Structures are given as C-alpha cells and as structure tokens.
Amino acid sequence: MRFGAGRVHAEARICVTLLLGAVLITLVADGDVALSQTGTGVTQPPPFTAIDLTPSGFAIAQALGASAGQQVGFGVVSDAGDLPHALLWHGTAASVVDLNPSGFIESKGFSISGGQEVGYGYGPETGGAPHALLWRDNAANVVDLNPSGFVQSESFAISGGMQVGYGFGPVTKGATHALLWRGSAASVVDLNPPGFVQSQAFGISGEEQVGFGVGPATGYQLHALLWHGTADSAVDLHSEGLPFTHTQAFSTSSGEQVGFGVNTGRDYPHALLWRGGAASVMLLHPYGFDQSQAVDVCGGQQVGYGDTRQPSVVHALLWSGTAQSVVDLNAFLPSGFQDAQALAFDATGDIVGVAEGPASGGSPHAFLWKRNIPMPGTPGQEAMGC
C-alpha cells in the first residue's frame, strides 16, 4: 500500500477500519472513456483534466473533500519530521490556505460543505489529544467540537451545518462512539446504537449518516450502519446474502450509500453500493480486480479505488451504479503519476484524491480531476452534502 488511510485517520479506530487504506486498481469499461470523437471532424475535450494541488514547498499533500469549487485535505512540508497541516484550496495549488490553528502542532481536513470544513487537530490547546475541529475557511475561525467527557474525537464529514465522526472518553467507558454535531461541542449526539460496543460515523447527507458498528448485535463483526440522527434509528446494512464477514459504509447521498465488504482473513475488500437497506446491496467490484473500495457518492455516481497485482498499480475509480460502468481516472493523470485514489467529489462532479509516481519522487500529491463534461444529476445536491 503506497498511500495513507484515505479519508479516515482515527487514532483509536478499530483495527479493521485500516482497510480503508487498502490499495486499489481498475480497468476502463468499454466506451466509458472517450478522449475524442472520431468521424465528426470535431475533437472533444477529455472528460477530466487532472490538476496537481500540491503547494510549492510541500513534499506531501492529499485532497480529501470537495464542495463548490473548494477542496480540503492536508499537506506536509518535508519528510524530515514535519507534521501535517490542514489545507484549503480553491482549485489550484497557488490558492492554498493553511488551516492549522494557533496552538496546534498537527491538523487534517477531511470534508467541506457550505464554506465550512471539518477534521481534527491537536497540540497544547487540546492537551496533546486529537480534537474534532470545525473551520470557516481560515485558521483563526475554528471551533473545537470535542464534547465534555471525551478525551479524543475526530470529524470526518459535514453537510447542512451538521458534522459526524467519533469520540471516546470516560462517558463512553473508553469505547469509540459515532457522534453527530450541529456546529458546537455542546450539540453532540451519541449515535452508538443499543447492542453495539463501538461505532464510527464517516459520512452525512441531509438527515442521513453512515459508518459502522460492532457488538453483540453483530456477533462482534463490523457492520455498515445507516442512521437518521439518533442512536435508535440505526439500520444495519450488512447483508447475509453476500460472503462478507465485515462491512463498512463511508458516504451517503440522495438515498445511496457506499463502502466495502470483506471476508476477514480470506479475502480482499470489495466496493459496495446500498440504497437504504441491507437487501439493496450491489457489488461495484470490477472484474479483474483484487480489491476495491467506494468512498463517496453523489448524483448516482460513486468514486473510490481498486487494485490488481499484475501489474500492481493503484487506480482511482469512478462508477455510475454498476461494476461494469467503471472508469479508470488514472488515464487523465499527467505523465509520471501511476498510482491514485479518488476520495471525494462535489455536486459538479469534480473529483479529488491523491496520486504518486516518479514525477513526485514517490510521494503522495493532492489531485483535482476537473470535470470538462457536465455530470448528470439533480438540483440541490450541494445542499445535501455532495
């Protein structure tokens, strides 16, 4: 695995969630990527233009969230012991804004919506423990979301003024619980369902939240979960009809959820798509891949990544609701970049993620796949958290 753990960097996460960082790859489905149109005398632009967002002076950067022409993630100046800083872009490397607050030594941004960003940070201000943070486009305008009774927290997604993530502390007896906020630490709602000992929330759109949980109710196997604002509203998305012992959901939008399933110890993760219930589950895993994960969904399309061994290359992937619809986004990368992950996109269809190769000296660079052909969709997706 060449990259970090994608969108999820929880210090106290259950170990199986590390699968989010699994490598990925994909092949281009016939007819899905048309770089030009022949026979008409008119040359069409490529569907995407890949833009390296890594700022000058940074050795490493990753873009993890996108909304309305803005992107959020983090960067590291050098490999010589420097710590990551949360970063905000406006479509170019030169537009970067450092979001790391005063009094913090490390921070990362994971998601953005409506001019607000979420992630985590730590330093003297937090007693050295990671705290979920909410920014409003600059380092000085930051809210510490860590609730009373919690020693650690992180926020992974934001939509419509609400944020989700996880936290743990004395009030949870040290167990990791999925959390929902509405802009302040005091507004926190514990989403951990009855019958579960641990949980985390990774995605939110409107009144829906997704993540995973584990406990007696699941036979102590990780199950993908869908909430509607309360612990009691949890819907178990895990389907016994597929050969997976563990499932996780990472994003939700317009009634669709994405994630992956894995048969622990005997199989690689496979990308999954749900439409509100366990019985609706569909495999997005493309033919010929060893493993795949879907990490964001918007307007009937999904992004993520997959991997094959022969050759071993990590490819950013785009789906339109079926395994057969897969598009290889690596086709649009500049020369010298060969491994990539697609990690999020916005309502216009612009995609963000990370890529690396000889051109970057093997270090991850933040990338924006700028869409040149309009994305099919419906109005109001941005307000729903796409």
C-alpha positions as CSV (number, residue, x, y, z in Angstrom):
1,M,0.0,0.0,0.0
2,R,1.5,3.3,-1.1
3,F,-0.9,5.7,0.4
4,G,-2.1,6.7,3.9
5,A,-5.5,5.6,5.2
6,G,-7.5,7.8,2.8
7,R,-10.2,9.8,4.4
8,V,-10.1,8.1,7.8
9,H,-7.3,8.8,10.2
10,A,-8.8,8.0,13.6
11,E,-6.1,7.3,16.1
12,A,-8.3,4.9,18.1
13,R,-10.2,3.3,15.4
14,I,-11.0,-0.4,15.4
15,C,-8.1,-2.1,13.6
16,V,-10.3,-3.5,10.8
17,T,-11.0,0.1,9.6
18,L,-7.5,0.3,8.4
19,L,-8.8,-1.5,5.3
20,L,-9.8,1.9,4.1
21,G,-6.2,2.3,3.2
22,A,-6.1,-0.8,1.1
23,V,-4.7,-0.5,-2.4
24,L,-6.9,-0.3,-5.5
25,I,-7.0,-0.6,-9.2
26,T,-9.3,-0.6,-12.2
27,L,-9.8,-1.1,-15.9
28,V,-11.7,1.2,-18.2
29,A,-15.1,-0.3,-19.2
30,D,-15.6,-0.3,-22.9
31,G,-16.9,3.0,-24.2
32,D,-16.8,4.7,-20.8
33,V,-13.8,6.9,-21.5
34,A,-13.9,8.6,-24.9
35,L,-11.0,11.0,-25.3
36,S,-12.1,12.2,-28.7
37,Q,-15.0,11.7,-31.0
38,T,-14.0,10.5,-34.5
39,G,-15.8,10.8,-37.7
40,T,-17.4,14.1,-36.9
41,G,-14.5,16.4,-37.6
42,V,-14.8,17.8,-34.0
43,T,-12.3,16.9,-31.3
44,Q,-13.9,16.6,-27.9
45,P,-12.1,17.6,-24.7
46,P,-11.2,14.7,-22.3
47,P,-13.9,14.1,-19.6
48,F,-11.4,15.3,-16.9
49,T,-8.3,17.5,-16.6
50,A,-6.1,16.4,-13.7
51,I,-4.6,19.3,-11.6
52,D,-1.8,18.8,-9.1
53,L,-2.9,20.8,-6.0
54,T,0.3,20.1,-4.0
55,P,1.6,23.6,-3.0
56,S,5.1,24.8,-3.7
57,G,7.4,23.9,-0.8
58,F,5.3,20.9,0.3
59,A,6.6,17.3,-0.1
60,I,3.3,15.6,0.6
61,A,-0.3,16.6,0.1
62,Q,-3.7,14.8,0.0
63,A,-7.1,16.2,-1.0
64,L,-9.9,14.5,0.9
65,G,-13.1,16.6,0.4
66,A,-14.6,18.9,-2.2
67,S,-17.5,21.3,-2.4
68,A,-18.5,24.3,-4.7
69,G,-15.0,24.8,-6.2
70,Q,-13.2,24.3,-3.0
71,Q,-11.1,21.4,-1.8
72,V,-9.8,20.4,1.7
73,G,-7.1,18.0,2.9
74,F,-3.7,18.3,4.4
75,G,0.0,18.7,3.5
76,V,3.4,18.1,4.9
77,V,6.3,20.5,4.1
78,S,9.0,17.8,4.3
79,D,9.7,14.3,5.3
80,A,12.1,15.4,8.0
81,G,9.8,15.2,10.9
82,D,7.3,17.8,9.8
83,L,3.7,17.3,10.9
84,P,0.7,17.7,8.6
85,H,-1.4,20.9,8.4
86,A,-5.0,21.1,7.2
87,L,-5.2,22.8,3.9
88,L,-7.9,24.5,1.8
89,W,-7.7,25.1,-1.9
90,H,-9.7,27.0,-4.5
91,G,-8.9,24.8,-7.5
92,T,-5.2,25.5,-7.8
93,A,-2.0,24.8,-5.9
94,A,-1.3,28.5,-5.6
95,S,-4.7,29.2,-3.9
96,V,-3.8,27.1,-0.8
97,V,-4.8,28.3,2.6
98,D,-3.1,26.8,5.7
99,L,-5.9,26.0,8.2
100,N,-3.7,24.9,11.1
101,P,-4.9,26.9,14.1
102,S,-2.7,28.7,16.6
103,G,-1.7,26.4,19.4
104,F,-2.0,23.3,17.3
105,I,1.0,21.3,16.1
106,E,-0.9,19.0,13.7
107,S,-4.2,19.1,11.8
108,K,-6.0,17.5,8.9
109,G,-9.1,18.5,7.0
110,F,-11.4,15.7,5.8
111,S,-14.6,17.3,4.4
112,I,-16.1,20.6,3.3
113,S,-19.6,21.9,2.7
114,G,-21.1,25.4,2.6
115,G,-17.9,27.3,3.4
116,Q,-17.1,25.1,6.4
117,E,-14.5,22.4,6.8
118,V,-14.1,19.6,9.4
119,G,-11.2,17.4,10.5
120,Y,-9.1,17.2,13.6
121,G,-6.1,18.9,15.3
122,Y,-4.0,18.6,18.4
123,G,-1.4,20.5,20.4
124,P,-1.1,22.3,23.7
125,E,-4.6,23.6,23.3
126,T,-6.0,20.1,23.4
127,G,-3.7,18.5,25.9
128,G,-2.0,16.6,23.1
129,A,-5.1,14.6,22.2
130,P,-6.8,14.9,18.8
131,H,-10.0,17.0,18.8
132,A,-12.6,17.3,16.2
133,L,-12.5,20.7,14.6
134,L,-14.8,22.9,12.5
135,W,-13.3,25.7,10.4
136,R,-14.9,28.5,8.5
137,D,-12.4,28.9,5.7
138,N,-9.5,30.1,7.8
139,A,-7.2,29.1,10.7
140,A,-8.4,31.8,13.0
141,N,-12.1,30.9,12.7
142,V,-12.1,27.4,14.2
143,V,-14.5,25.6,16.7
144,D,-13.3,22.8,18.9
145,L,-16.1,20.1,18.7
146,N,-14.6,17.8,21.4
147,P,-17.5,17.3,23.8
148,S,-17.3,17.3,27.6
149,G,-16.4,13.9,28.9
150,F,-14.5,12.9,25.8
151,V,-10.7,12.8,25.6
152,Q,-10.4,12.4,21.9
153,S,-12.5,13.0,18.8
154,E,-12.4,13.5,15.0
155,S,-14.9,14.7,12.5
156,F,-14.9,13.1,9.0
157,A,-17.8,14.7,7.2
158,I,-20.1,17.8,7.1
159,S,-23.4,18.6,5.4
160,G,-26.1,21.2,6.0
161,G,-24.5,22.5,9.2
162,M,-24.1,19.0,10.8
163,Q,-20.9,17.1,11.3
164,V,-20.2,13.4,12.0
165,G,-17.2,11.5,13.3
166,Y,-16.3,9.6,16.5
167,G,-15.2,10.2,20.1
168,F,-14.3,8.4,23.2
169,G,-13.6,9.1,26.9
170,P,-15.0,8.5,30.3
171,V,-18.6,9.0,29.2
172,T,-18.2,6.1,26.7
173,K,-16.1,4.0,29.1
174,G,-13.2,4.3,26.7
175,A,-15.2,2.8,23.7
176,T,-15.3,4.6,20.4
177,H,-18.7,6.0,19.6
178,A,-20.1,7.5,16.4
179,L,-21.0,11.2,17.0
180,L,-23.2,13.8,15.4
181,W,-22.7,17.6,15.9
182,R,-24.6,20.7,14.9
183,G,-21.8,23.2,15.0
184,S,-20.7,23.0,18.6
185,A,-19.3,20.7,21.2
186,A,-22.4,21.0,23.3
187,S,-24.7,20.0,20.5
188,V,-23.2,16.4,20.3
189,V,-25.5,13.4,19.8
190,D,-24.1,9.9,20.6
191,L,-25.1,7.7,17.7
192,N,-23.8,4.4,19.2
193,P,-26.8,2.0,18.9
194,P,-28.2,-0.3,21.5
195,G,-26.4,-3.7,21.3
196,F,-23.2,-2.1,19.9
197,V,-20.0,-1.6,21.9
198,Q,-18.2,0.6,19.3
199,S,-19.1,2.6,16.3
200,Q,-17.9,5.4,14.0
201,A,-19.6,7.7,11.5
202,F,-17.8,8.6,8.3
203,G,-20.5,10.3,6.1
204,I,-23.5,12.6,6.2
205,S,-26.0,14.0,3.8
206,G,-29.2,15.7,4.9
207,E,-30.7,13.7,7.7
208,E,-28.7,10.5,6.9
209,Q,-25.4,9.4,8.5
210,V,-23.3,6.3,7.7
211,G,-20.5,4.4,9.3
212,F,-20.1,1.1,11.1
213,G,-20.7,-0.5,14.4
214,V,-19.6,-3.7,16.2
215,G,-21.0,-5.5,19.3
216,P,-23.3,-8.4,20.4
217,A,-25.9,-7.2,17.9
218,T,-23.5,-8.0,15.1
219,G,-21.8,-11.1,16.5
220,Y,-18.8,-8.8,17.1
221,Q,-18.3,-8.4,13.3
222,L,-18.1,-4.9,11.8
223,H,-21.4,-4.0,10.1
224,A,-22.1,-1.0,7.9
225,L,-24.7,1.3,9.6
226,L,-27.2,4.0,8.4
227,W,-28.6,6.5,10.9
228,H,-31.2,9.2,10.8
229,G,-30.0,11.4,13.6
230,T,-30.4,9.2,16.6
231,A,-28.8,6.0,18.0
232,D,-32.2,4.2,17.9
233,S,-32.6,5.0,14.2
234,A,-29.7,2.8,13.2
235,V,-30.2,0.5,10.2
236,D,-27.9,-2.5,9.8
237,L,-26.8,-2.5,6.1
238,H,-24.9,-5.8,6.4
239,S,-26.3,-8.4,4.1
240,E,-26.1,-12.1,4.8
241,G,-26.6,-12.7,1.1
242,L,-23.0,-11.7,0.3
243,P,-20.0,-13.6,1.5
244,F,-18.6,-10.9,3.7
245,T,-17.9,-11.0,7.5
246,H,-17.3,-7.3,7.8
247,T,-18.8,-4.2,6.0
248,Q,-18.3,-0.5,6.4
249,A,-20.1,2.5,4.8
250,F,-18.3,5.7,4.1
251,S,-20.7,8.1,2.4
252,T,-24.3,8.7,1.7
253,S,-26.2,11.0,-0.7
254,S,-29.8,11.0,-2.1
255,G,-30.6,7.7,-0.6
256,E,-27.4,5.9,-1.8
257,Q,-24.6,4.7,0.4
258,V,-21.2,3.3,-0.5
259,G,-18.4,1.4,1.3
260,F,-16.9,-2.1,1.1
261,G,-17.3,-5.6,2.4
262,V,-14.5,-8.1,3.2
263,N,-14.3,-11.7,4.3
264,T,-11.7,-11.2,7.0
265,G,-8.6,-13.2,6.8
266,R,-9.5,-14.9,3.5
267,D,-10.5,-12.1,1.0
268,Y,-9.8,-8.6,-0.1
269,P,-12.3,-5.7,0.3
270,H,-14.9,-5.3,-2.5
271,A,-16.7,-2.0,-3.2
272,L,-20.4,-1.9,-2.3
273,L,-23.4,0.3,-3.1
274,W,-26.6,0.3,-1.0
275,R,-29.9,2.1,-1.4
276,G,-31.1,2.3,2.2
277,G,-31.2,-1.3,3.4
278,A,-29.3,-4.5,3.5
279,A,-31.3,-6.2,0.8
280,S,-30.5,-3.4,-1.7
281,V,-26.7,-4.1,-1.6
282,M,-24.9,-4.2,-5.0
283,L,-21.3,-5.2,-5.8
284,L,-19.3,-2.4,-7.5
285,H,-16.2,-4.5,-7.5
286,P,-14.9,-4.6,-11.1
287,Y,-13.9,-7.8,-13.0
288,G,-10.2,-8.5,-12.8
289,F,-9.5,-6.6,-9.6
290,D,-8.0,-8.0,-6.4
291,Q,-9.7,-5.4,-4.2
292,S,-11.7,-2.2,-4.3
293,Q,-13.4,0.4,-2.1
294,A,-16.1,3.0,-2.8
295,V,-15.7,6.1,-0.6
296,D,-18.0,8.8,-1.9
297,V,-21.3,9.0,-3.7
298,C,-23.2,11.9,-5.4
299,G,-25.8,12.2,-8.2
300,G,-25.9,8.5,-8.9
301,Q,-22.1,8.2,-9.3
302,Q,-19.5,6.8,-7.0
303,V,-15.8,7.2,-6.5
304,G,-13.1,5.2,-4.9
305,Y,-10.2,2.9,-5.9
306,G,-9.1,-0.6,-6.7
307,D,-6.0,-2.8,-7.1
308,T,-4.7,-5.6,-9.2
309,R,-1.5,-7.5,-8.8
310,Q,-0.5,-8.0,-12.4
311,P,0.8,-5.3,-12.6
312,S,0.5,-3.9,-9.1
313,V,-0.9,-0.4,-9.7
314,V,-3.3,1.6,-7.6
315,H,-6.1,3.2,-9.7
316,A,-8.7,5.9,-8.9
317,L,-12.1,4.7,-10.0
318,L,-15.5,6.3,-11.0
319,W,-18.7,4.2,-11.2
320,S,-22.2,5.0,-12.3
321,G,-24.1,2.5,-10.2
322,T,-22.7,-0.8,-11.6
323,A,-19.4,-2.7,-11.6
324,Q,-19.5,-2.6,-15.4
325,S,-19.7,1.2,-15.6
326,V,-16.2,1.7,-14.0
327,V,-13.9,4.4,-15.4
328,D,-10.2,4.4,-14.7
329,L,-9.3,8.0,-13.7
330,N,-5.6,7.3,-13.9
331,A,-6.0,7.8,-17.6
332,F,-6.2,11.5,-17.1
333,L,-3.1,11.9,-14.8
334,P,0.0,13.7,-16.0
335,S,2.9,11.7,-17.2
336,G,4.9,10.3,-14.3
337,F,2.0,9.6,-12.0
338,Q,0.9,5.9,-11.9
339,D,-0.9,5.2,-8.6
340,A,-4.0,7.1,-7.4
341,Q,-7.1,7.1,-5.2
342,A,-10.3,9.1,-5.8
343,L,-11.6,10.1,-2.4
344,A,-14.5,12.6,-2.8
345,F,-16.4,14.7,-5.3
346,D,-18.8,17.6,-5.3
347,A,-22.1,18.3,-7.0
348,T,-20.5,19.4,-10.2
349,G,-18.6,16.1,-10.5
350,D,-15.2,17.4,-9.8
351,I,-13.2,14.7,-8.0
352,V,-10.3,15.0,-5.5
353,G,-7.8,12.5,-4.2
354,V,-4.2,11.6,-4.3
355,A,-1.7,10.3,-6.8
356,E,2.0,9.5,-6.8
357,G,4.8,8.2,-9.1
358,P,8.2,9.1,-10.4
359,A,7.1,12.6,-11.1
360,S,6.5,13.2,-7.4
361,G,9.5,11.2,-6.2
362,G,7.1,8.5,-4.9
363,S,5.4,11.0,-2.5
364,P,1.6,11.4,-2.5
365,H,0.4,14.6,-4.2
366,A,-3.1,16.1,-3.8
367,F,-5.1,16.0,-7.1
368,L,-8.2,17.5,-8.5
369,W,-9.9,15.8,-11.5
370,K,-11.7,18.8,-13.0
371,R,-14.7,17.7,-15.0
372,N,-14.9,19.0,-18.6
373,I,-18.3,17.3,-19.4
374,P,-21.3,18.1,-17.2
375,M,-22.2,15.5,-14.6
376,P,-25.7,14.0,-14.8
377,G,-27.6,14.9,-11.6
378,T,-30.3,16.7,-9.9
379,P,-30.6,20.3,-8.5
380,G,-29.9,20.8,-4.8
381,Q,-27.1,18.2,-4.4
382,E,-24.7,20.6,-2.9
383,A,-27.2,21.4,-0.1
384,M,-27.5,17.7,0.5
385,G,-23.8,17.3,1.1
386,C,-22.4,16.1,-2.3
